[in-house]
Amino acid sequence: NDATVTELMFLADVYQRNGDTKYRDAARDALEFLLTMQYESGGWPQVYPKRTGTTYSNHVTFNDGAMARVLILLDHATRQEAPLDGDLFTDEQRSRMQAAISKGVDFILKAQIVQADAKTVWCAQHDPVTYEPRGARSYELESKSGKESMLVPAFLMSQPQTEEVEASVRAALAWYRSPAVQVADTAYVKRSSSNDDDTYNPIQSKPGSTMWYRFYDLGQDVGFFADRSGIKQYDIMAIDAERRYGYEWGGNYGSKLISYADSVGYY
């Protein structure tokens, strides 16, 4: 989570520039780590090996784009895109990458949350065995995530467009495009670090802007919030100031995804 993928890319770039095999071998070791930590069901946990005393980091995580970033890396490597080309990886490793991608896509398709008989998006974490949405920290409850789901359909668009993949992408895009999910003429504006006004509301009117909540109820398209008490609230001003301003509860998450989908013909 926010590690290994970028570092592997850096090592690959250095190797391609100077040819020193110590960088190639280090990149191969990093790849082995990524392939080893993948669950049999196809997902990647937040960390590896498993932690004890906590559970959420052992769930399959879409949080911060972690799983999508791994899959994008593997996909670029199988396509021999620079700097992941040439002899950076062995033929055996590239074969295993393709199998890992297939398993990852399978997990994504099975984990997509269904609401009222329609597929929607994903939670930040999912159970590696049952595929069910899972919460994380006390204020990160089970949800449909407007932020964490964003990279998933974008990645699926780059894959072979089977009937199942296309249906998944179109369902996710329909969810992001839904007026029930979008908050029109609204923007999420973080409180500046120099501002100590606890009456400040980061959800603000802004004509022409569109906001998506970070978390939506599993059974309805209603955004919610929570503080460390773990109690769900539907008014951001109802949670304590520490979490209200110490966490990102909204953003223009769907804008880039919709723009990208339009650019590649996924209307």
N, C-alpha and C positions, 0 to 999 in steps of 0.2 A: 504494500500500500504506500504509494508515493516513493517507492524505491525499487531498485534492481532493473526495471525496464530502461529508465533513462541512463543508468550507469552502464548497462550492457551496450546501449547505442553509442555511448561515448567511447567505450573500449573498441567497439567495431570501427568507429571512425578513425581512431588513432592507428589501429592496425592497418587499415586501408591506406593510410597516409605514409607510414614508415616501414611496414612489413615485418616488424618485430613480432615473432610468434608468441611471446609472452602475453601480448594483448589479445591475440586470437585465442590462446588457451584459456585465458581468464574469461573471455566472452563465452566460450564453450562451457565452462564451469557454471556460469550464471544461467545459461540456457538449461543445463541439467537440473539446476535448482528449480526453475520454473516448471519443467516437465514433471519433476518428482512430486511437487507439491499439489498437482492437480488431483482432485478427487476422482474416483472411478466414475461418478455420475457426470463428470465433465466440468464442474465448477472449480474456482480457485478460492481458497480462504484468504483472509486478510494477512495472516502471518503463517510461517512454518518454521519449525514443527509446532504442533498444537500447544496452546497455552493451557495451563491448569488454573483453576480458581476463577475462571471467567469463561463465557461461552460465545459471546458475540464475535470475537475475532476468529473463531473456528468455523463460523458460518461462511457460506459462499458469499463473497462481497462484491457488489457493484458500486459500493461507496467510493467516492472520489475517482470514479472511472477505472478502478483497479482491474477488474476482470476484463473489461473491454480493452484496456491498454495492453494487457498481456496478449490477447487474441490479435490485436492489430499488429503487434510486434511479430508474432508468429506468422501471420498472414503475409507481411512484408518480406519476411525471411524466405517463405516458400516461393514467393514471386521473384526472389533474387533482386530485391530493390536495394540500392545502395543506402547505407554502407553494410548491409547484411548479405552481400553477394559474394561471389567467388568461393574461396576455400575457407571462409570464416567458420562455417559449420561443416560437419561431415555429412555424407549422403544418408547415413543411418539416422543422424539427428534430424535431417530435413524430412525424412519419412515419418518419424515420430511426431514432428510438428504438425504435419497434415492430419494425423490421427487425433492429436490433441485439439486441433481446431474443430474437427467434426464432432468430437465429444462436447466441446464447449458450446457449439451451436445447438446441439441437442438439449443441453441443460437450459439454455436460454429459452428455447421454444416451450419446454415443459414447465418452466417457472413463471411464464408470463401470467399475470394476475387476471382472472376472469371476474367480471362484474356484470350481473344481469345477463348472463349467457354471451357476453362479448369480451374478447380479449382487450386488455388495456396496456399497462406498462409493468414495471417491476418495483420491488421493494429494494432498499439499500442492502439488505441481507436476506438470504434464503437458506432454508435447511438443506444440507448437502444430500440428504436421503429422500425426504418427502417433497422437496421443492417449495414448501410453504414459506410465506413471508415471515421474517423474524425481526424482532426489535434488537437494538444494540444498547447504548447507554440509556439511562433512565428517561431522558427527554427525547430519545430517538425510538419512537413507538413503531409498531408494524404499520405500514402505509403503502400507498402507491406514491412513488417518489418522482416529483417533477424534475429534480436535479439529477439524481443518480441514474435515471433511466435514459437520459439524453443520448449518451454515446452508444447505447446498445443497438437501437434500430439503425443508426448511422453505420455501425460495423456490419450489421446484417445486409445492408444494401451492397456491400462489397463482395458478398459471397454468392455462390451459384444460386440463382433465383428459382429454387424449387417452389412448388405450390405452398408448402408449409412456411417457408421463409418469407415469401411474398405476403402471405396472409398475416404473418406476425408483424411485419413492417407496416403494412397498411393499417392494421388495428392500432398500433402505437401512434402512428401519425394522426389517425382520426381522433385519438384521445387528446393529443397535444393541440389539435386544431379546434377542438370542441369549445364553443362559447361557454359551456358549463364549467370548463376547466380554466380557461383564460380569464384573467382579471383585466378588463379593458381600461385604457386610459389611467393606468396605475403603474407605479414603479417602486421597487424596494430600494430605499436609500439608507445606507448604514449611518448610524450616529458616529460623528467624528470622535477621535480619541480625546480631543480637548473639550468635548461637550459632556457635562454631567447632569443634564436635564432629564430626569426620569419620567417626564411627561411626553418626551419625544416619541413619536410614532414613526417607525421606519417605512411603513406602508403608506405611500403618499399618492395623491392625485397628480397625474402627469399626462395631459392630453397627447394621444398618439403613441403612448407606450403600452406594452402588454406585459403583465406579470404572471408568473406561475408560482404557486406555493411549492415549498420544498416537500411537504408531506400532505397527502390527501387520505381521507378515510378509505378503508378497503372496500366498503360497500356503497359509497356514494362519492361524488366528485366535490367534496367540501374540504377546504384546507384547514389544517389545525396546527396547534403549537403545544409545547409542554416545557416545564422547567424540571429541575432535579427531583421534584416531588413525584414525577411520573404521571401527573393528572392531566388529561387531555383538555385543552381549552380551544375555543373557536375565536377568541379575541386576543390578539397579541399583547394587548395591554393588561390582560389578566394573568400573565406569567410574570415571575419576578424579574427585576431589572438585570440581574446577573446573566440570565439566559436570554432575555429579550435583546440585549445588545452584545452578548458574547457568542452569538451563533447566527448563521445565515438562514433566514426563514423564507426567503423568496428571491426571485430574480427573473431575468428575461430568458429563462432556460430554453424554452422551445423555439426561440427566434432563429438561432443558427441552424438548428435541426431542420426546421421547416424550409429555410432558405436553401440548405444543401439538398433536401429532398426535391424541391422544385427544380434545382439546377441539373439534377440527374434524371428528371422525368418521373419522379414518384409523386404524382399529384393526388 
